Amino acid sequence: MEMKIIIVKIIGSNTIRGIKLRRSVLKIANEIEDRVVINLVDDNEKDNLPLLYINDELVSKGRVPSDKEIRKYLKK
């Protein structure tokens, strides 16, 4: 099975929810077999932070998804 590269971007990674999201994504990324590249963008200016993008697709905003949801997003 070919390993794919998943690009994750977390905007607002310096906010309280952003830090929680970063921890969750790192945990799930270590569990899956694909390579996950995580880009963190500090931002306090936008509303509805944090924003979670997977391969340039916005999948979550303003909340920390559950581990189950994050796993589903990464496996798409």
C-alpha positions as CSV (number, residue, x, y, z in Angstrom):
1,M,0.0,0.0,0.0
2,E,1.4,3.4,-1.0
3,M,1.9,5.9,1.7
4,K,0.2,9.2,1.0
5,I,1.2,12.7,2.3
6,I,-1.5,14.6,4.1
7,I,-1.1,18.3,4.5
8,V,-2.7,19.8,7.6
9,K,-2.9,23.5,8.4
10,I,-4.2,24.8,11.7
11,I,-4.9,28.6,11.7
12,G,-5.1,30.0,15.2
13,S,-2.7,27.4,16.6
14,N,-1.7,29.8,19.3
15,T,-5.3,30.1,20.8
16,I,-6.5,27.8,23.6
17,R,-8.6,25.7,21.3
18,G,-5.9,25.8,18.7
19,I,-3.4,24.3,21.1
20,K,-5.9,21.5,22.0
21,L,-6.5,20.9,18.3
22,R,-2.8,20.7,17.6
23,R,-2.3,18.1,20.3
24,S,-5.2,16.0,19.0
25,V,-3.9,16.2,15.4
26,L,-0.4,15.2,16.5
27,K,-1.7,12.2,18.4
28,I,-3.8,10.9,15.5
29,A,-1.0,11.6,13.0
30,N,1.2,9.4,15.0
31,E,-1.4,6.6,14.9
32,I,-2.0,6.5,11.2
33,E,0.4,5.1,8.6
34,D,0.4,8.0,6.1
35,R,2.8,10.9,6.4
36,V,1.2,14.0,7.9
37,V,2.8,17.4,7.5
38,I,1.4,19.9,9.9
39,N,1.6,23.7,9.3
40,L,0.8,25.9,12.2
41,V,-0.3,29.5,11.7
42,D,-0.6,31.8,14.7
43,D,-3.6,34.2,14.3
44,N,-5.7,36.0,16.9
45,E,-7.4,38.3,14.4
46,K,-9.9,36.0,12.7
47,D,-13.2,34.9,14.1
48,N,-14.1,31.2,14.6
49,L,-10.6,30.0,15.4
50,P,-9.1,27.5,15.1
51,L,-9.5,26.6,11.5
52,L,-8.5,23.1,10.4
53,Y,-7.6,22.5,6.8
54,I,-6.8,19.0,5.4
55,N,-5.2,19.1,1.9
56,D,-6.4,22.7,1.4
57,E,-10.0,21.8,2.3
58,L,-11.6,23.6,5.3
59,V,-13.0,20.8,7.5
60,S,-13.5,22.5,10.8
61,K,-13.8,26.0,12.2
62,G,-14.3,27.4,15.7
63,R,-14.1,24.2,17.6
64,V,-11.9,21.2,18.4
65,P,-13.2,18.1,16.5
66,S,-13.2,14.8,18.4
67,D,-10.4,12.3,17.8
68,K,-12.8,10.2,15.8
69,E,-13.7,13.1,13.5
70,I,-10.0,14.0,13.0
71,R,-9.2,10.4,12.2
72,K,-12.0,10.4,9.6
73,Y,-10.7,13.7,8.0
74,L,-7.1,12.4,7.8
75,K,-8.3,9.1,6.1
76,K,-10.3,10.7,3.4
